[in-house]
Structure formats: C-alpha cells, structure tokens
Amino acid sequence: MRLGKTNLEVNKNGFGALPIQRCTMDEAVEILKKAYENRINFYDTAHFYTDSEEKMGNAFKDIPRESIYIASKTAAETPEVFWSDLETSLKSLKTDYLDLYQFHNISFTPKEDDELYQAMLEAKQKGLIRHIGITTHKITFAHDAVESGLYETLQYPFSYLSGDEELELVEKCKDYDVGFIAMKAMGGGLISNSKASFAYINQFDNVLPIWGIQKMEELDEFLSYDENTILDDTLKAEIEKDKVELGENFCRGCAYCMPCPEEINISLCARMSLWIRRFPSEPYMTEEYQEMMDNTLNCMECYACVDNCPYELDIPELLKENYEDYQNVLSGKTKIR
C-alpha cells in the first residue's frame, strides 16, 4: 500500500518493535531478520522503547538500507532534547537517516512556527529524516494534526474495537492524503484473533497496521495473511462477540495514566476482569498478582491518572470494579475457565 503523501510503498504487515524490548538480543535479531526475509519492509520503534532501536540496528546493519523503511519517535518537547534523541536513535539504529520521524504522544500538536516543529524541519532539510509524522491517543490532537497539513503520517489506535470517531478519522486521513498507521491493532493485547484483526484492517487501503511482535509464532501468524484474507461471516461473528464482551468503557493498556503515586499497576489492574475472561485465568491467580490487585485498595482517588487518560476513563472506579470481580473469581463465587 501507499503510505499517504510520503509515497512510501509498504507491505500491509508493518512491524511494531515495542515488544522486542522483552526479547533477548539474539531472539530479537532472529525475529527481525525473518520479518525482512519475508518482505516486511516497514519497522516502527521509538527512542522511548529502551533497547528496541539497538536491536533493530543489529538486525539490519548488513542489509541494503534502501530495502527497508525505518520509523522512530521522539517525546521531546524542546529542540535541545529533540536533537539529542535524534542523534541517539540514529546511532542505535546504525543508520544515517530515518524514513519517518514522529512526535511521540506529546502534550500538544506542534505548529509550523513552533521551535520544536522547526527543529523537525531542519532535520529533514539536513537529510537526517525523510518524512514527518505524529502519534497520539487523543482524538482532538489527531484531527488538529491532520488538518494542519504539516504531517505526512498519523499514528493512532485502531482495531475492530474502534468506533465511529476512529472511522471518521481514517476517512479524514484519506481525504488529506495523510498515511494512517494503526497502533494497538490487537486492542492492546485484548484481541486474540489475529486473522480477524488483519482481515478487518485489510478493508482500508490507507491504513498500515504495525503488529506488536515478540515471538516467532506471532510473526508466523501475520506472515500467513495477505490481500486474500478477507472479512467473511465467520470472522464478522467473532468480531461482534468481542465487541459485546468488551463494550466501550475498557482500558486499552496505553499506560499514559502511569506512574501512579501509590505504585498501582493501572494498565493491568484496570482490565484484569477482561484478562481472566479472555485468556486462561490460572496464571493471574498467583500470589504475585493477588498482591498487585490488593495494592489497588491504596488508590487515593487523586485522579491524576484520569487527567492523563486519553480516553477519559474513570480509572478509580474501574480499579474498584476489577478488584471486586477478581476477588469473586479468586474465592470461587464467580466461575470462569
């Protein structure tokens, strides 16, 4: 597919490199090399993703640079940090340039006269980056970015759990010729049907999903799908079932609500009810998880997490509901698999 006004021709399977933080160096290199050998040519990482850039740099150091597209991100909000992040990313990735550099979910949308956007333009003029993008979880920021005409790509959460607002945003990106990069295409880990996910996104000719991959078998799943993987009645039924089960008021696991002053693992505890229903519950009944859930009782309801939540969820209430449900499962009052 063509990635908007960047004119980059990319494989419909994009590689999201956040999860390879959890792999060893050897495992990550093996996965990335297999992805490349199977014609995946778009790889998305970020300065913020610990050693993800370094692992990509080691995997791709000996291949023709022009045969892949490398996208990275900076969460910098000042030009000084921007240049430092860019220098570090280029060094870690062992490359002279990035095909796409994105502002990474920062607290505003840089405009043309902002020093930060001017730094991005200067980097492009120097040949250090080739295209400019932005990522966000906030729908208002996303619309601002697209309408500004300053960004060639938008990275935003999109999956078959998305609603009308997200569908309108995809259409707007098409109208403005902005490449739409779909993060969290597996619903932040809550979707288990990769074929349904691929088939759903395959309907949109301007959407590039970046699948978060950390295991070889996950890569193999996505490599098995192609343009002929269509949304048939069976997959549609699976999607509708998931939508009913998840509803709309659920935590996507983006973790922008954290850190919590009481060290509550919000991104896991606020969706524990979903985890123990959608996956085997036994692994989440250990003493470690029980202590994690017990810690939610320390919530002071300071609402700092709510202020930071892109989806404006009532997180203290979600924590209470998930704790109560977890205790019912733990005690045997509620039976699940």
C-alpha positions as CSV (number, residue, x, y, z in Angstrom):
1,M,0.0,0.0,0.0
2,R,1.0,3.6,-0.4
3,L,1.5,5.4,2.9
4,G,-0.2,8.7,2.1
5,K,1.8,11.7,0.8
6,T,5.1,10.0,1.9
7,N,4.6,7.9,-1.2
8,L,6.4,5.0,0.6
9,E,5.2,1.7,-0.8
10,V,4.9,-0.5,2.3
11,N,3.9,-4.1,3.0
12,K,0.5,-4.2,4.6
13,N,2.1,-6.0,7.5
14,G,4.0,-3.4,9.5
15,F,6.3,-4.4,12.3
16,G,5.8,-2.7,15.7
17,A,9.0,-3.0,17.6
18,L,7.9,-2.1,21.1
19,P,7.5,-5.7,22.3
20,I,11.0,-6.8,21.3
21,Q,12.2,-4.9,24.4
22,R,11.2,-8.1,26.2
23,C,13.3,-10.4,23.9
24,T,17.0,-11.2,24.2
25,M,19.2,-9.6,21.6
26,D,19.6,-12.9,19.8
27,E,15.8,-13.5,19.8
28,A,15.0,-10.0,18.6
29,V,17.6,-10.2,15.8
30,E,16.3,-13.6,14.6
31,I,12.7,-12.3,14.5
32,L,13.5,-9.1,12.7
33,K,15.7,-10.9,10.1
34,K,12.9,-13.4,9.4
35,A,10.4,-10.5,9.0
36,Y,12.8,-8.8,6.5
37,E,13.3,-12.1,4.6
38,N,9.5,-12.3,4.2
39,R,9.2,-8.9,2.7
40,I,8.1,-6.9,5.7
41,N,9.6,-3.5,4.9
42,F,8.2,-1.0,7.5
43,Y,9.5,-1.1,11.0
44,D,8.3,1.3,13.8
45,T,10.3,1.9,17.0
46,A,11.0,4.8,19.4
47,H,13.7,6.3,21.5
48,F,11.5,5.6,24.5
49,Y,11.4,1.8,23.8
50,T,14.6,1.1,25.8
51,D,16.8,-1.1,23.6
52,S,14.4,-1.6,20.7
53,E,16.4,0.7,18.4
54,E,19.6,-1.1,19.3
55,K,18.1,-4.5,18.5
56,M,16.9,-3.2,15.1
57,G,20.3,-1.7,14.4
58,N,22.0,-5.0,15.0
59,A,19.4,-6.9,12.9
60,F,19.6,-4.7,9.9
61,K,23.3,-3.5,9.9
62,D,24.2,-5.7,6.9
63,I,21.2,-5.3,4.6
64,P,20.8,-2.6,1.9
65,R,19.5,0.4,3.7
66,E,17.1,1.4,0.9
67,S,15.3,-2.0,1.1
68,I,13.5,-1.1,4.4
69,Y,11.7,1.9,5.9
70,I,12.6,2.7,9.5
71,A,10.3,4.9,11.6
72,S,11.2,6.1,15.0
73,K,9.8,8.7,17.5
74,T,10.8,11.3,20.0
75,A,8.8,12.5,23.0
76,A,10.9,15.7,23.1
77,E,9.2,18.9,23.9
78,T,12.2,21.2,23.4
79,P,14.6,21.5,20.5
80,E,17.6,20.5,22.7
81,V,16.0,17.2,23.7
82,F,14.8,16.7,20.1
83,W,18.3,16.8,18.7
84,S,19.7,14.6,21.5
85,D,17.0,12.0,20.9
86,L,17.6,12.0,17.1
87,E,21.3,11.6,17.5
88,T,20.8,8.7,19.9
89,S,18.3,7.0,17.6
90,L,20.5,7.3,14.5
91,K,23.4,5.8,16.4
92,S,21.4,3.0,17.9
93,L,19.8,2.1,14.6
94,K,23.2,2.3,12.8
95,T,21.8,4.5,10.1
96,D,22.4,7.9,8.6
97,Y,18.7,8.8,8.3
98,L,15.2,7.8,9.3
99,D,12.5,7.3,6.7
100,L,9.9,8.7,9.2
101,Y,10.4,10.6,12.4
102,Q,7.3,11.1,14.6
103,F,6.5,13.3,17.6
104,H,5.6,10.7,20.2
105,N,2.3,11.4,22.0
106,I,3.5,14.8,23.4
107,S,1.1,17.1,25.3
108,F,0.4,19.4,22.3
109,T,0.4,19.4,18.5
110,P,3.5,21.3,17.2
111,K,2.5,24.0,14.7
112,E,4.6,25.4,11.9
113,D,6.0,28.4,13.9
114,D,6.9,26.3,17.0
115,E,10.6,25.8,17.7
116,L,10.0,22.1,18.0
117,Y,8.5,21.7,14.6
118,Q,11.2,23.9,13.1
119,A,13.8,21.5,14.5
120,M,11.9,18.7,12.8
121,L,12.0,20.7,9.5
122,E,15.7,21.4,9.9
123,A,16.4,17.7,10.4
124,K,14.5,16.9,7.2
125,Q,16.5,19.6,5.3
126,K,19.7,18.1,6.5
127,G,18.7,14.7,5.3
128,L,18.6,13.1,8.7
129,I,14.9,12.3,8.3
130,R,12.8,12.0,5.2
131,H,9.2,12.3,6.4
132,I,7.4,13.9,9.4
133,G,4.7,12.2,11.4
134,I,3.0,12.4,14.7
135,T,1.5,9.8,17.2
136,T,-1.3,10.5,19.7
137,H,-4.0,8.8,21.7
138,K,-6.2,11.9,21.8
139,I,-8.8,12.3,19.0
140,T,-8.7,16.1,19.2
141,F,-4.9,16.2,18.7
142,A,-5.3,13.8,15.8
143,H,-7.7,16.0,14.0
144,D,-5.5,19.1,14.6
145,A,-2.5,17.3,13.2
146,V,-4.3,16.1,10.0
147,E,-6.0,19.4,9.3
148,S,-2.7,21.3,9.8
149,G,-1.2,19.9,6.7
150,L,2.2,19.6,8.5
151,Y,2.2,15.9,9.0
152,E,2.6,13.2,6.4
153,T,1.5,10.4,8.7
154,L,-0.7,9.9,11.8
155,Q,-0.2,7.0,14.2
156,Y,-3.3,6.4,16.2
157,P,-5.0,3.4,18.0
158,F,-7.2,1.5,15.5
159,S,-8.7,-2.0,15.5
160,Y,-12.0,-3.7,15.1
161,L,-12.9,-2.5,18.5
162,S,-12.8,1.1,17.3
163,G,-15.9,3.2,16.9
164,D,-17.4,5.8,14.6
165,E,-14.9,8.5,15.7
166,E,-11.9,6.5,14.7
167,L,-13.6,5.5,11.4
168,E,-14.2,9.2,10.6
169,L,-10.5,9.9,11.4
170,V,-9.4,7.2,9.0
171,E,-11.6,8.8,6.3
172,K,-10.2,12.2,7.0
173,C,-6.7,11.0,6.7
174,K,-7.6,9.6,3.3
175,D,-9.1,12.9,2.3
176,Y,-6.0,14.8,3.4
177,D,-3.6,12.1,1.9
178,V,-2.1,11.5,5.4
179,G,-0.8,8.0,5.9
180,F,-2.7,6.3,8.8
181,I,-0.5,4.0,10.9
182,A,-2.6,1.8,13.2
183,M,-1.1,1.2,16.6
184,K,-2.8,-1.3,19.0
185,A,-4.4,-3.1,16.2
186,M,-4.7,-6.1,18.6
187,G,-6.6,-3.9,21.1
188,G,-3.6,-3.5,23.4
189,G,-3.5,-7.3,23.8
190,L,-7.2,-7.9,24.5
191,I,-7.8,-9.3,20.9
192,S,-6.6,-12.8,20.4
193,N,-7.9,-13.4,16.8
194,S,-5.1,-12.1,14.6
195,K,-6.8,-13.2,11.4
196,A,-9.9,-11.2,12.3
197,S,-7.7,-8.2,13.1
198,F,-5.8,-8.5,9.8
199,A,-9.0,-9.0,7.7
200,Y,-10.7,-6.1,9.4
201,I,-7.9,-3.6,8.7
202,N,-7.3,-5.1,5.2
203,Q,-10.6,-3.4,4.3
204,F,-8.9,0.0,4.5
205,D,-6.5,0.8,1.7
206,N,-4.9,3.8,3.6
207,V,-4.3,2.0,6.9
208,L,-1.0,0.4,7.8
209,P,-1.1,-1.8,10.9
210,I,2.0,-2.2,12.9
211,W,1.7,-5.5,14.7
212,G,3.5,-5.7,18.1
213,I,5.6,-8.9,17.7
214,Q,7.8,-10.5,20.3
215,K,7.6,-14.2,19.4
216,M,8.4,-16.1,16.2
217,E,5.0,-17.8,16.2
218,E,3.3,-14.3,16.3
219,L,5.3,-13.3,13.3
220,D,4.4,-16.5,11.5
221,E,0.7,-15.8,12.1
222,F,0.8,-12.4,10.4
223,L,3.0,-13.7,7.6
224,S,0.3,-16.2,6.8
225,Y,-2.2,-13.5,5.9
226,D,-2.3,-11.5,2.6
227,E,-4.6,-9.4,0.4
228,N,-6.8,-12.5,0.1
229,T,-7.5,-12.6,3.8
230,I,-11.0,-11.1,3.8
231,L,-13.6,-10.5,6.4
232,D,-16.0,-13.4,6.0
233,D,-19.1,-14.1,8.0
234,T,-17.3,-16.3,10.5
235,L,-14.8,-13.6,11.3
236,K,-17.5,-10.9,11.5
237,A,-19.3,-13.1,14.1
238,E,-16.1,-13.3,16.1
239,I,-15.7,-9.5,16.0
240,E,-19.2,-8.9,17.1
241,K,-18.8,-11.3,20.0
242,D,-15.7,-9.4,21.1
243,K,-17.4,-6.0,20.9
244,V,-20.2,-7.2,23.1
245,E,-17.9,-8.7,25.7
246,L,-15.5,-5.7,25.8
247,G,-18.0,-2.9,25.5
248,E,-16.7,0.7,25.2
249,N,-15.5,1.5,28.8
250,F,-12.4,-0.6,28.9
251,C,-8.7,0.2,29.5
252,R,-6.6,0.0,26.3
253,G,-3.4,-0.5,28.2
254,C,-1.6,2.5,26.8
255,A,-0.1,3.2,30.3
256,Y,-0.2,7.0,29.9
257,C,-2.0,7.1,33.2
258,M,1.2,5.9,34.9
259,P,3.2,6.2,37.0
260,C,0.8,6.0,39.9
261,P,1.9,7.7,43.2
262,E,0.8,4.6,45.0
263,E,2.6,2.4,42.5
264,I,-0.6,0.7,41.3
265,N,-0.1,-1.1,38.0
266,I,-3.1,0.6,36.5
267,S,-2.7,-0.6,32.9
268,L,-3.0,-4.3,34.1
269,C,-5.3,-3.9,37.2
270,A,-7.9,-1.8,35.4
271,R,-8.5,-4.5,32.9
272,M,-7.9,-7.7,35.0
273,S,-11.6,-8.7,34.6
274,L,-11.0,-8.9,30.8
275,W,-7.7,-10.7,31.1
276,I,-9.1,-13.5,33.2
277,R,-12.1,-14.0,31.0
278,R,-10.4,-13.8,27.6
279,F,-7.4,-15.9,28.5
280,P,-6.9,-18.8,30.9
281,S,-7.3,-17.3,34.4
282,E,-4.9,-19.6,36.3
283,P,-1.7,-17.6,35.5
284,Y,-3.3,-14.5,37.1
285,M,-4.3,-16.2,40.3
286,T,-0.7,-16.3,41.7
287,E,0.4,-14.7,44.9
288,E,2.2,-12.0,42.9
289,Y,-1.0,-11.0,41.0
290,Q,-3.1,-11.1,44.2
291,E,-0.7,-8.6,45.8
292,M,-0.8,-6.5,42.7
293,M,-4.6,-6.4,42.9
294,D,-4.6,-5.8,46.7
295,N,-2.5,-2.7,46.0
296,T,-5.4,-1.1,44.2
297,L,-7.0,-0.6,47.6
298,N,-4.4,2.1,48.2
299,C,-5.9,4.3,45.5
300,M,-6.3,7.8,46.9
301,E,-8.6,8.9,44.1
302,C,-6.2,11.8,43.3
303,Y,-7.5,11.5,39.7
304,A,-4.0,12.2,38.3
305,C,-4.5,9.1,36.2
306,V,-7.8,10.3,34.9
307,D,-6.3,13.6,33.9
308,N,-3.7,11.7,31.8
309,C,-6.0,9.1,30.3
310,P,-6.5,9.8,26.6
311,Y,-9.9,8.0,26.8
312,E,-11.2,9.9,29.8
313,L,-11.9,6.8,31.7
314,D,-13.0,6.8,35.4
315,I,-9.9,4.8,36.4
316,P,-10.6,4.7,40.2
317,E,-14.0,3.2,39.5
318,L,-12.5,0.8,37.1
319,L,-10.0,-0.3,39.7
320,K,-12.8,-0.9,42.2
321,E,-14.8,-2.9,39.8
322,N,-11.9,-5.0,38.7
323,Y,-10.8,-5.7,42.3
324,E,-14.2,-6.9,43.3
325,D,-14.5,-9.1,40.3
326,Y,-11.1,-10.5,40.8
327,Q,-11.9,-11.4,44.4
328,N,-15.1,-13.1,43.4
329,V,-13.1,-15.3,40.9
330,L,-10.4,-15.9,43.4
331,S,-12.9,-17.1,46.1
332,G,-14.9,-19.2,43.6
333,K,-18.0,-17.1,43.7
334,T,-17.6,-16.4,40.0
335,K,-16.7,-19.3,37.8
336,I,-14.7,-18.8,34.7
337,R,-12.4,-21.0,32.7
